[in-house]
Amino acid sequence: MADLRTPKQIFDELSSAQRRFLLEKDASGKRTATAWLEFLKPIVAFDILVDNSSKKLRHALRLLAFMAAFNLLVALIIGNGWVGATGGLMAFLAAYQWSKLRANVKRDLHNHLRDYFVPLLSYMVEGDFGEMVVEAKFQLREKDQRQYVIEGSIGEEVGGIRFAITRDSYTVDFGVKHVEGKLGKANQLVGDVMQFLS
């Protein structure tokens, strides 16, 4: 069954730590893979809803802007005040949709979180590595993503697995072993990390 809640309703249901994560988009922490997954699942659900809502808002905004411009143009040509008022109403509704879209954009997260990091955590939990400590740093704002989007380490022992996810590639290091790859499917990154965990 589809989730009929609005992004605002889901946002209000998040814990204060989850809300802070969404708003700051620049965080770090150390948790077990299971704890990270429990913390991030509601955030990912919110992010998916925001993305879907934003697509609908963009479509509605384009339609309303076109209709407003058309009505205002017709009103100028034929001199009809009612048609002009309708165009003004459409412009007002377009501005309202724009404000909702801007609120969504402020809360939207980089999709690498849900496309790569959360699947990695899921595989760890499913593979009986859920209690391993994962330390992670997130730079989920577009302007901050010069070096990495997400980086961190798995396992507390010296020589643990280090990973970095950039805009278009990833690296995994374990001791002297080094693996690089282009981002495409999450299972490539997951496979490279899991080979070191096994």
NORBELFEN-V777542 format. One record per residue. N is the residue number from 1. RES is the residue in one small letter. OMEGA is omega in degrees with one decimal (* if undefined). NEAR is the number of other ideal C-beta (glycine too) atoms within 12 Angstrom. D_LAST is the distance of its C-alpha to the last C-alpha in Angstrom with 1 decimal. Layout:
BEGIN
n/res/omega/near/d_last
N/RES/OMEGA/NEAR/D_LAST
N/RES/OMEGA/NEAR/D_LAST
END
This chain:
BEGIN
n/res/omega/near/d_last
1/m/-177.5/4/37.2
2/a/177.2/7/37.4
3/d/-175.3/16/37.3
4/l/179.4/11/40.9
5/r/177.0/20/40.5
6/t/175.8/21/41.3
7/p/179.8/33/39.1
8/k/179.2/18/41.4
9/q/179.0/16/41.0
10/i/178.7/28/37.2
11/f/-179.8/30/37.4
12/d/179.7/17/39.8
13/e/-179.2/19/37.3
14/l/175.8/28/34.5
15/s/179.8/17/34.2
16/s/178.2/13/35.8
17/a/178.6/19/32.4
18/q/177.3/28/31.3
19/r/179.0/22/34.8
20/r/177.6/19/34.6
21/f/-179.7/30/31.2
22/l/-175.3/38/32.9
23/l/-178.1/22/36.0
24/e/177.9/21/34.8
25/k/-179.7/30/31.8
26/d/-172.8/24/30.8
27/a/173.2/30/28.7
28/s/179.7/21/26.0
29/g/179.8/23/24.2
30/k/-179.2/21/21.5
31/r/171.4/26/20.2
32/t/178.6/24/17.2
33/a/179.2/38/15.5
34/t/-179.5/23/17.7
35/a/176.6/23/20.7
36/w/-178.0/37/20.4
37/l/178.0/31/20.2
38/e/179.7/21/23.2
39/f/-172.1/31/25.1
40/l/-177.0/39/24.5
41/k/178.3/24/25.1
42/p/178.3/27/28.9
43/i/178.6/39/29.0
44/v/177.1/33/27.4
45/a/177.2/26/29.8
46/f/-177.7/36/32.6
47/d/177.6/35/31.6
48/i/179.0/25/31.6
49/l/178.6/32/35.0
50/v/178.2/34/36.4
51/d/179.4/26/35.4
52/n/178.6/23/37.1
53/s/-179.5/31/40.1
54/s/177.4/27/40.5
55/k/179.9/17/40.7
56/k/179.9/20/43.4
57/l/178.3/29/45.2
58/r/178.9/22/45.3
59/h/-179.8/17/46.8
60/a/-179.9/23/49.4
61/l/178.5/27/50.2
62/r/-179.0/19/51.0
63/l/-179.5/18/53.1
64/l/179.0/29/55.0
65/a/177.9/25/55.6
66/f/-178.3/18/57.0
67/m/179.0/25/59.2
68/a/-179.6/30/60.5
69/a/179.6/21/61.4
70/f/-179.2/20/63.1
71/n/179.8/29/65.1
72/l/177.5/25/66.2
73/l/178.4/18/67.3
74/v/179.8/21/69.2
75/a/178.5/23/70.8
76/l/-177.2/15/72.0
77/i/-175.5/13/73.4
78/i/177.1/14/75.2
79/g/-179.7/10/75.8
80/n/-179.0/16/74.6
81/g/-179.1/15/73.5
82/w/177.6/14/71.6
83/v/177.1/22/69.4
84/g/178.3/23/68.8
85/a/177.1/17/67.9
86/t/176.8/23/65.4
87/g/177.1/29/63.9
88/g/176.7/21/63.8
89/l/177.9/20/62.0
90/m/178.7/30/59.4
91/a/177.5/25/58.9
92/f/178.8/19/58.5
93/l/177.1/23/55.9
94/a/178.4/29/54.1
95/a/177.3/19/54.1
96/y/177.9/20/52.6
97/q/178.2/28/49.8
98/w/-179.6/23/49.2
99/s/176.9/16/48.9
100/k/178.4/26/46.4
101/l/178.6/29/44.3
102/r/176.8/18/44.4
103/a/177.2/22/43.2
104/n/-178.0/31/40.2
105/v/179.4/21/39.4
106/k/-177.4/19/39.4
107/r/-176.0/34/36.7
108/d/178.6/32/34.6
109/l/174.9/40/31.1
110/h/-174.9/31/29.3
111/n/177.2/24/27.4
112/h/178.2/35/24.3
113/l/-176.7/38/23.6
114/r/-177.4/32/23.5
115/d/-174.5/28/22.4
116/y/-174.8/43/19.3
117/f/-179.6/44/18.5
118/v/174.7/36/19.0
119/p/176.3/30/17.0
120/l/177.9/42/14.0
121/l/179.6/39/14.7
122/s/178.1/28/15.3
123/y/178.0/30/12.0
124/m/-178.9/34/10.4
125/v/179.6/27/13.1
126/e/-178.1/17/12.8
127/g/179.2/22/9.1
128/d/174.0/14/10.3
129/f/-176.0/28/9.5
130/g/-179.1/23/13.2
131/e/175.3/19/14.4
132/m/-179.7/33/12.6
133/v/176.7/24/15.5
134/v/174.9/40/16.0
135/e/-175.6/26/19.0
136/a/172.4/39/20.7
137/k/-177.1/26/24.0
138/f/169.1/36/25.8
139/q/-171.5/29/28.8
140/l/171.8/34/29.7
141/r/-178.2/21/33.3
142/e/-175.3/17/34.1
143/k/-177.9/10/36.2
144/d/-169.8/19/33.5
145/q/179.2/25/30.8
146/r/-175.8/11/31.8
147/q/-177.1/15/28.5
148/y/171.6/29/25.8
149/v/177.3/35/25.7
150/i/173.4/44/22.6
151/e/179.8/28/20.8
152/g/-179.8/37/18.7
153/s/179.1/27/15.8
154/i/-179.5/39/12.7
155/g/-176.9/26/12.6
156/e/-177.0/16/15.9
157/e/178.0/12/15.3
158/v/-178.5/10/16.9
159/g/177.6/15/15.0
160/g/-178.2/23/12.8
161/i/175.8/37/11.8
162/r/178.9/30/15.2
163/f/174.7/41/16.2
164/a/177.7/33/19.6
165/i/179.1/43/21.0
166/t/-179.4/24/24.6
167/r/-174.0/22/27.2
168/d/-180.0/16/26.1
169/s/177.1/23/22.9
170/y/173.2/36/19.7
171/t/176.2/27/18.0
172/v/179.6/33/14.5
173/d/175.4/23/14.5
174/f/-175.7/25/12.2
175/g/-179.9/15/14.6
176/v/179.9/8/16.6
177/k/-178.3/16/14.4
178/h/179.0/17/16.0
179/v/175.1/26/15.7
180/e/176.9/19/18.6
181/g/173.3/25/19.6
182/k/177.9/17/22.5
183/l/177.2/28/22.2
184/g/178.3/14/23.0
185/k/-178.5/15/20.6
186/a/-175.2/27/18.0
187/n/174.8/18/15.4
188/q/177.4/25/15.5
189/l/-179.1/36/14.6
190/v/179.9/35/12.0
191/g/-179.9/22/10.4
192/d/177.5/34/10.6
193/v/-175.4/43/9.1
194/m/177.6/31/6.1
195/q/177.9/17/5.5
196/f/179.6/29/5.6
197/l/-175.9/27/3.8
198/s/*/14/0.0
END
